[in-house]
Amino acid sequence: MNVQEPLMEEYSIATQAWKLSSCDMCELARNSVLMSGFPHEMKRHWLGAHYTRPGPPGNDITRTNMPDVRASYRHETLLDELRNLFGEI
């Protein structure tokens, strides 16, 4: 059995159960790598050289297949939430 098969099955089930789009799945995969315990070098390989930058500058669409507009929306939403919690940042 290929090591990737169980992971692909999990992604397939998630896609069907929650009716996720391919864009949703790309974001989920990207976030999984970001939050993983993988070393920096491996994350850089899978996500791009600037993956630590917030928003679109940290998104290498050729590696993540996640549109910059989605990365921008997530970053702006995070900043709004932080402003709500802590005031101006």
C-alpha positions as CSV (number, residue, x, y, z in Angstrom):
1,M,0.0,0.0,0.0
2,N,1.3,3.4,-0.9
3,V,1.8,5.8,2.1
4,Q,-0.2,8.5,0.3
5,E,-3.4,6.4,-0.1
6,P,-4.7,6.8,3.4
7,L,-4.2,10.6,3.2
8,M,-5.9,10.8,-0.2
9,E,-8.8,8.8,1.3
10,E,-9.1,11.2,4.2
11,Y,-9.1,14.2,1.8
12,S,-11.7,12.6,-0.4
13,I,-14.0,11.9,2.6
14,A,-13.6,15.5,3.8
15,T,-14.4,16.8,0.4
16,Q,-17.6,14.8,0.1
17,A,-18.7,15.2,3.8
18,W,-18.3,18.9,3.9
19,K,-18.8,19.7,0.2
20,L,-15.4,21.4,0.0
21,S,-14.2,22.8,-3.3
22,S,-10.7,22.1,-4.8
23,C,-9.7,25.6,-3.6
24,D,-10.8,24.7,-0.1
25,M,-8.8,21.5,-0.2
26,C,-5.7,23.4,-1.5
27,E,-6.0,25.8,1.5
28,L,-6.5,22.9,3.9
29,A,-3.4,21.1,2.5
30,R,-1.3,24.3,2.7
31,N,-2.4,25.0,6.3
32,S,-1.7,21.4,7.2
33,V,1.9,21.8,6.1
34,L,2.2,25.2,7.9
35,M,1.0,23.7,11.2
36,S,2.9,20.5,10.9
37,G,6.1,19.7,12.7
38,F,8.0,19.5,9.4
39,P,11.4,21.3,9.4
40,H,11.7,24.8,7.8
41,E,13.5,23.3,4.8
42,M,10.7,20.9,4.0
43,K,8.0,23.6,4.4
44,R,10.0,25.9,2.1
45,H,10.2,23.1,-0.4
46,W,6.4,22.4,-0.4
47,L,5.1,26.0,0.1
48,G,7.8,28.2,-1.4
49,A,10.7,30.3,-0.3
50,H,8.6,33.0,1.3
51,Y,6.0,30.9,3.1
52,T,6.6,32.7,6.4
53,R,5.3,36.0,5.1
54,P,1.7,36.9,5.8
55,G,-0.9,37.1,3.1
56,P,-0.2,36.9,-0.6
57,P,3.5,37.6,-0.4
58,G,3.8,34.3,1.5
59,N,1.7,32.3,-1.0
60,D,3.5,30.7,-3.9
61,I,0.5,29.7,-6.0
62,T,2.6,27.5,-8.2
63,R,3.2,25.3,-5.2
64,T,0.0,25.7,-3.2
65,N,-2.5,26.1,-6.0
66,M,-4.3,28.5,-3.6
67,P,-5.3,31.9,-5.2
68,D,-3.7,35.0,-3.7
69,V,-7.1,36.5,-3.3
70,R,-7.9,33.8,-0.7
71,A,-4.6,34.3,1.1
72,S,-5.4,38.0,1.2
73,Y,-8.9,37.4,2.5
74,R,-7.6,35.2,5.3
75,H,-4.9,37.7,6.3
76,E,-7.3,40.6,6.3
77,T,-9.8,38.6,8.4
78,L,-7.1,37.7,10.9
79,L,-6.1,41.4,11.2
80,D,-9.7,42.3,11.8
81,E,-10.1,39.7,14.5
82,L,-6.9,40.9,16.2
83,R,-8.2,44.5,16.1
84,N,-11.4,43.4,17.7
85,L,-9.5,41.6,20.4
86,F,-6.7,44.0,21.1
87,G,-7.6,47.3,19.5
88,E,-5.4,48.9,16.8
89,I,-2.4,46.8,15.8
